[in-house]
């Protein structure tokens, strides 16, 4: 093989290696594979709680004060909704990020057998809501953000999950 042929082969091999490393390193986003509108099965005994609005401006002040000692943890998001958990006070926050007629929802699951609960934010797109709940301090919670249609009383994709979060934040 001539020097020119080896050079072409090396360049082509390098380009192929670069392309393959790009595919191997870039994970697919979960939201990219979840078409909006597919129904999500939720537990039959699910308890539904309606969120109260976090007033604009108050959220910033609350967040700044809370972040110093009691941050909102387990932030979980899709392109349509997001949510997190503030262990101090057992407050769950969610935001509707998409003007699609559906509400943001944050499902709360425990590791100790409590009935599953969901906090629904039906305040409109761009609005943040919160649910003040009470959980066993020795347990953990797991969050699921998704969409809710109040007309059909059903839940829909996109969906994202947090890991297990200790209720006592320890």
C-alpha positions in Angstrom: 0.0 0.0 0.0 1.4 3.4 -0.9 1.9 6.2 1.6 -1.1 8.1 0.1 -3.3 5.0 0.5 -2.2 4.5 4.1 -3.0 8.2 4.8 -6.5 7.9 3.3 -7.0 4.7 5.3 -5.9 6.3 8.5 -8.1 9.4 8.0 -11.1 7.2 7.2 -10.4 5.0 10.2 -10.1 8.1 12.5 -13.4 9.5 11.2 -15.1 6.2 11.8 -13.7 5.9 15.3 -14.8 9.5 16.1 -18.3 8.8 14.7 -18.6 5.6 16.8 -17.4 7.3 20.0 -20.0 10.0 19.5 -22.7 7.4 19.2 -21.4 5.4 22.2 -21.0 8.4 24.5 -24.2 10.3 23.7 -27.0 8.6 25.6 -30.5 8.9 24.2 -32.7 11.3 26.1 -35.7 9.5 27.7 -38.1 12.2 26.6 -37.0 11.7 23.0 -38.4 8.2 23.1 -41.6 9.0 24.9 -44.3 10.4 22.5 -46.6 12.8 24.3 -50.1 11.4 24.7 -49.5 7.8 25.5 -51.4 6.8 28.6 -49.5 5.8 31.7 -50.9 3.1 34.0 -51.1 4.3 37.7 -52.0 2.3 40.8 -55.7 1.8 41.3 -55.7 3.1 44.9 -53.8 6.3 44.0 -54.6 9.3 46.2 -54.8 12.6 44.2 -54.0 15.9 45.9 -54.5 19.3 44.1 -51.5 21.6 44.4 -51.7 25.2 45.7 -50.0 27.9 43.7 -46.6 29.2 44.6 -47.0 32.9 44.2 -44.6 34.6 41.7 -41.8 36.2 43.6 -42.6 34.3 46.8 -41.1 31.2 45.1 -37.8 33.0 44.7 -37.7 34.2 48.2 -38.8 30.8 49.6 -36.3 29.0 47.4 -33.4 31.3 48.4 -34.3 30.9 52.1 -34.9 27.2 51.8 -31.8 26.4 49.7 -29.5 27.6 52.5 -30.6 24.9 54.9 -33.4 22.8 53.2 -32.9 22.4 49.4 -35.4 20.9 47.1 -33.9 17.5 46.1 -34.6 14.9 43.5 -35.2 17.4 40.8 -36.8 15.4 38.0 -37.9 16.8 34.6 -39.2 16.2 31.2 -39.9 18.7 28.5 -43.5 18.9 29.7 -43.2 19.0 33.5 -40.7 19.0 36.4 -40.8 18.4 40.1 -38.7 18.1 43.3 -39.0 17.3 47.0 -38.2 19.5 50.0 -37.6 17.2 52.9 -38.0 19.9 55.6 -41.8 20.1 55.7 -42.4 17.3 53.2 -43.2 19.7 50.4 -43.5 18.5 46.8 -43.2 21.1 43.9 -44.1 20.7 40.3 -44.3 23.0 37.3 -46.4 22.6 34.1 -43.9 23.5 31.3 -46.1 22.9 28.3 -49.3 24.7 27.2 -51.0 21.5 26.0 -54.2 21.5 28.1 -52.9 18.9 30.5 -51.6 19.4 34.0 -48.2 18.7 35.5 -48.3 15.8 38.0 -45.7 14.5 40.5 -46.3 11.0 41.7 -44.9 10.1 45.1 -44.0 6.5 46.0 -42.6 5.2 49.3 -40.4 2.3 50.3 -42.6 1.5 53.3 -46.0 0.7 51.8 -47.9 4.0 52.0 -50.6 4.5 49.5 -49.2 6.1 46.3 -50.1 9.8 46.0 -49.9 12.3 43.2 -49.7 16.1 43.4 -51.6 17.7 40.4 -50.7 21.2 39.3 -53.7 22.4 37.2 -52.7 26.1 37.4 -51.7 26.5 33.7 -48.5 26.4 31.7 -45.6 28.0 33.4 -47.2 27.9 36.9 -45.5 26.2 39.8 -47.6 24.4 42.5 -46.8 22.7 45.8 -48.3 20.0 47.9 -47.6 20.0 51.6 -47.8 16.4 52.7 -46.6 14.4 55.7 -44.3 11.4 55.3 -42.6 9.0 57.8 -39.2 10.4 58.5 -37.5 7.0 58.5 -38.7 6.3 55.0 -37.7 7.2 51.4 -39.8 8.6 48.5 -39.4 8.3 44.8 -40.8 10.9 42.4 -42.4 10.4 39.0 -43.2 13.5 36.9 -45.8 13.1 34.2 -48.9 14.8 32.7 -52.5 14.5 33.9 -55.7 15.2 31.9 -58.5 16.3 34.3 -61.2 15.6 31.6 -60.3 11.9 31.2 -58.8 11.5 34.8 -55.8 9.8 33.1 -52.0 10.2 33.2 -49.8 10.6 30.2 -46.2 10.5 29.0 -43.6 12.0 29.0 -42.4 10.4 32.3 -39.2 10.8 34.3 -38.3 9.2 37.7 -36.0 10.3 40.5 -34.0 7.9 42.6 -34.9 7.1 46.2 -34.8 10.2 48.4 -34.7 10.0 52.2 -37.6 11.9 53.8 -35.3 13.1 56.6 -32.7 14.3 53.9 -30.0 12.4 55.7 
